[in-house]
Amino acid sequence: MRLYKDLAAWWPLLSAPKGYAEEAAIAAETILGGARGPVRRVLELGCGGGNNASHLKARFAMTLTDLSPGMLGVSRALNPECEHEIGDMRTLRFGRTFDAVFVHDAVMYLTREKDLRAAIATAFAHLRPGGVALFVPDDTKETWRATTSNGGHDAPDRALRYLAWSYDPDPADTTTVVAYAFLLREGARTRAVHDRHVLGLFPRATWVRAFEDAGFSLTTSPYLHSSFPPDAGRELYLGLKP
Ligand SMILES: C[S@@+](CC[C@H](N)C(=O)[O-])C[C@H]1O[C@@H](n2cnc3c(N)ncnc32)[C@H](O)[C@@H]1O
């Protein structure tokens, strides 16, 4: 996926930090409402360019981790006051605990159930008793729909526009595809890049079982974000570590 490698520096023009205020507020309220005791230290797995963290850091001390050095570099520039570490959410072990663990859309890049279970185990391993893990998948098998979307942003010296086309080549497996067409403009010159992302898609029951098997007490709640239709069916998965 070139987006998280040689194109990482273009991330803020694909997805701008200011668009994450509502999502971050929902995440913060859900974490604070579910945890036992005060929440100060929060670990994010798969922080990407740190867009959520740019809002969450006003309320929590954020430790930000991601597989991609380029994306961590983007996040470091946006969130210099936060701790950053390279790490795969399936295997990362800091050897210390946090009050909460947050995993946003990066979880969609886990394409096998065993990887999803490994990430949930990572969250469990990094929580104190009474701490919570909040996972915010884009979709489950029940909510996913084929879509086409477009967008992009301008910087003074360059700009990006994209078309994202989401489809499911094999409805019997646990993956879908998002094909991106990027147009990248620097000054008067443009170039086109095609990027293909394979995402995981699991039934809701797989999510529930994975949290319960990991030792969490799970609560799910509707994810009511103003940009989703009310019947989108998206859910927040909040695991309490006993
Ligand atoms: C869409 S971006 C996340 C954006 C983020 N929600 C934000 O607020 O900026 C997805 C990220 O998931 C990361 N990722 C994918 N698989 C991962 C894994 N196994 N462990 C950690 N990060 C992973 C990618 O490197 C990428 O930075």
The ligand as an SDF file (V2000), in Angstrom:
LIG
                    3D

 27 29  0  0  0  0  0  0  0  0999 V2000
   -6.3010    4.9000    7.8380 C   0  0  0  0  0  0  0  0  0  0  0  0
   -4.7590    4.9520    8.6430 S   0  0  0  0  0  0  0  0  0  0  0  0
   -5.2070    5.4100   10.2970 C   0  0  0  0  0  0  0  0  0  0  0  0
   -5.5760    6.8420   10.4260 C   0  0  0  0  0  0  0  0  0  0  0  0
   -5.8950    7.2530   11.8570 C   0  0  0  0  0  0  0  0  0  0  0  0
   -7.2020    6.7770   12.2610 N   0  0  0  0  0  0  0  0  0  0  0  0
   -5.7710    8.7360   12.1000 C   0  0  0  0  0  0  0  0  0  0  0  0
   -6.4460    9.2200   13.0140 O   0  0  0  0  0  0  0  0  0  0  0  0
   -4.9470    9.4120   11.4380 O   0  0  0  0  0  0  0  0  0  0  0  0
   -4.4270    3.2330    8.8430 C   0  0  0  0  0  0  0  0  0  0  0  0
   -3.0950    2.9320    9.5290 C   0  0  0  0  0  0  0  0  0  0  0  0
   -3.0770    1.5760    9.9480 O   0  0  0  0  0  0  0  0  0  0  0  0
   -1.7280    1.1970   10.0050 C   0  0  0  0  0  0  0  0  0  0  0  0
   -1.6570   -0.2630   10.1580 N   0  0  0  0  0  0  0  0  0  0  0  0
   -2.0590   -1.2160    9.2930 C   0  0  0  0  0  0  0  0  0  0  0  0
   -1.8300   -2.4390    9.8050 N   0  0  0  0  0  0  0  0  0  0  0  0
   -1.2700   -2.2500   11.0380 C   0  0  0  0  0  0  0  0  0  0  0  0
   -0.7970   -3.1240   12.0540 C   0  0  0  0  0  0  0  0  0  0  0  0
   -0.8620   -4.4560   11.9200 N   0  0  0  0  0  0  0  0  0  0  0  0
   -0.2850   -2.5760   13.1940 N   0  0  0  0  0  0  0  0  0  0  0  0
   -0.1980   -1.2280   13.3290 C   0  0  0  0  0  0  0  0  0  0  0  0
   -0.6300   -0.3530   12.3880 N   0  0  0  0  0  0  0  0  0  0  0  0
   -1.1500   -0.8600   11.2650 C   0  0  0  0  0  0  0  0  0  0  0  0
   -1.1720    1.7350    8.6990 C   0  0  0  0  0  0  0  0  0  0  0  0
    0.2340    1.8050    8.7300 O   0  0  0  0  0  0  0  0  0  0  0  0
   -1.8620    3.0970    8.6450 C   0  0  0  0  0  0  0  0  0  0  0  0
   -1.0410    4.1010    9.1800 O   0  0  0  0  0  0  0  0  0  0  0  0
  1  2  1  0
  2  3  1  0
  2 10  1  0
  3  4  1  0
  4  5  1  0
  5  6  1  0
  5  7  1  0
  7  8  2  0
  7  9  1  0
 10 11  1  0
 11 12  1  0
 11 26  1  0
 12 13  1  0
 13 14  1  0
 13 24  1  0
 14 15  1  0
 14 23  1  0
 15 16  2  0
 16 17  1  0
 17 18  1  0
 17 23  2  0
 18 19  1  0
 18 20  2  0
 20 21  1  0
 21 22  2  0
 22 23  1  0
 24 25  1  0
 24 26  1  0
 26 27  1  0
M  CHG  2   2   1   9  -1
M  END
$$$$
